[in-house]
Amino acid sequence: MVKAWLARLERGAGQHSFVLRDGSVHRYDFDRDGGQLFSYCVSLWSGEDPPPEEPPIVKALRRAADPRSAVEPFRPTNLQAGAFLDPAAIILEDHEVGERGEVADLSE
């Protein structure tokens, strides 16, 4: 019994998850997928032409039931300390457009 419990803990170590709009759960490895998200955002920020293909984590974040909560672990903790890249600006863009077409303030 203890052996099975330890095996489950080891399999789940380093994994995070969020719920998708269809009710399924997307599990991800924060280190691997955070690196892919960062590289993708830097490529967009630098104006790479053609734009890079979205990594799987971006596609999943766009399908999240609660995109703001799903992207939160990837956001910098202190934007005033010189963090130049906030993936929420890219990920939430599709979800935060108001009635008049303006993009909501993501700095909350």
Backbone torsions as a table, in degrees:
resi	resn	phi	psi	omega
1	MET	NA	-46.3	179.2
2	VAL	-64.6	-37.7	179.9
3	LYS	-61.7	-43.1	178.6
4	ALA	-65.3	-40.5	178.8
5	TRP	-62.9	-44.3	177.7
6	LEU	-63.4	-39.8	178.7
7	ALA	-62.0	-42.0	177.3
8	ARG	-63.4	-42.2	178.2
9	LEU	-61.7	-43.9	-179.9
10	GLU	-63.8	-41.6	179.3
11	ARG	-64.4	-35.9	-176.9
12	GLY	-86.5	-8.6	-177.7
13	ALA	-61.7	132.0	177.1
14	GLY	79.3	0.7	-179.6
15	GLN	-99.9	142.7	177.3
16	HIS	-127.8	169.3	-178.9
17	SER	-155.2	164.2	170.9
18	PHE	-151.2	159.8	-177.1
19	VAL	-88.7	137.0	177.0
20	LEU	-90.7	165.3	-178.9
21	ARG	-58.2	-30.3	-179.2
22	ASP	-81.4	2.0	177.6
23	GLY	93.2	-10.7	177.8
24	SER	-77.1	167.6	-177.9
25	VAL	-111.4	130.2	175.8
26	HIS	-100.4	118.7	177.4
27	ARG	-100.1	142.3	-179.6
28	TYR	-145.5	157.8	174.4
29	ASP	-94.8	116.7	-173.5
30	PHE	-58.5	-45.0	-176.8
31	ASP	-64.5	-49.7	-178.9
32	ARG	-64.8	-52.5	-175.0
33	ASP	-72.6	-31.3	174.4
34	GLY	-63.5	-38.8	176.4
35	GLY	-64.5	-42.0	178.4
36	GLN	-64.9	-41.6	179.4
37	LEU	-63.8	-44.1	179.1
38	PHE	-61.3	-47.5	179.6
39	SER	-60.6	-41.4	179.1
40	TYR	-62.4	-46.7	-179.6
41	CYS	-64.3	-40.0	177.8
42	VAL	-62.9	-40.7	178.6
43	SER	-62.3	-42.7	177.7
44	LEU	-66.0	-44.1	-178.3
45	TRP	-61.7	-36.3	-177.5
46	SER	-81.9	-4.9	177.0
47	GLY	78.1	27.2	179.7
48	GLU	-53.1	133.7	-178.8
49	ASP	-125.9	122.3	-0.4
50	PRO	-74.3	159.0	179.2
51	PRO	-60.3	148.3	-179.7
52	PRO	-69.4	157.6	174.7
53	GLU	-70.2	141.6	179.4
54	GLU	-65.3	130.6	174.5
55	PRO	-70.4	162.0	-178.1
56	PRO	-54.6	-35.1	-179.1
57	ILE	-64.9	-35.8	178.8
58	VAL	-66.9	-44.6	178.9
59	LYS	-60.8	-41.2	179.5
60	ALA	-67.3	-42.6	179.0
61	LEU	-61.0	-35.9	178.1
62	ARG	-68.0	-24.2	179.8
63	ARG	-96.9	5.3	-177.2
64	ALA	-66.5	143.6	176.2
65	ALA	-63.7	-37.3	177.9
66	ASP	-128.4	84.2	-174.7
67	PRO	-59.5	-35.3	-179.3
68	ARG	-61.9	-45.8	178.2
69	SER	-69.2	-37.9	-177.8
70	ALA	-65.1	-37.7	-177.7
71	VAL	-84.1	-15.5	-174.9
72	GLU	-53.0	-43.5	-179.6
73	PRO	-61.4	-20.6	-177.6
74	PHE	-93.2	-7.5	-177.2
75	ARG	-79.7	147.8	175.6
76	PRO	-64.1	148.7	-177.1
77	THR	-83.1	-22.4	-177.9
78	ASN	-140.2	93.6	-178.5
79	LEU	-67.2	-24.2	179.1
80	GLN	-75.6	-16.0	-176.0
81	ALA	-88.0	16.2	175.8
82	GLY	98.6	8.6	176.0
83	ALA	-66.6	122.0	-174.3
84	PHE	-99.7	-5.2	-172.5
85	LEU	-133.4	118.1	176.9
86	ASP	-121.5	106.6	-177.3
87	PRO	-62.4	-17.8	179.1
88	ALA	-61.1	-32.7	-179.5
89	ALA	-62.4	-31.6	-179.8
90	ILE	-88.0	-47.5	-174.9
91	ILE	-67.6	-42.5	-174.9
92	LEU	-84.6	-8.3	-176.8
93	GLU	-52.4	-44.5	-178.5
94	ASP	-68.4	-25.8	-173.9
95	HIS	-96.9	-13.5	-170.3
96	GLU	-109.9	13.7	-178.9
97	VAL	-76.9	125.9	-177.7
98	GLY	-80.7	-177.7	-178.0
99	GLU	-61.3	-32.6	-177.9
100	ARG	-96.3	9.9	176.2
101	GLY	90.9	-0.3	-179.4
102	GLU	-82.4	152.5	178.4
103	VAL	-90.7	132.9	-177.3
104	ALA	-67.4	153.6	176.1
105	ASP	-69.7	123.3	-176.6
106	LEU	-99.3	8.3	-173.5
107	SER	-86.8	7.5	-178.4
108	GLU	-54.6	NA	NA
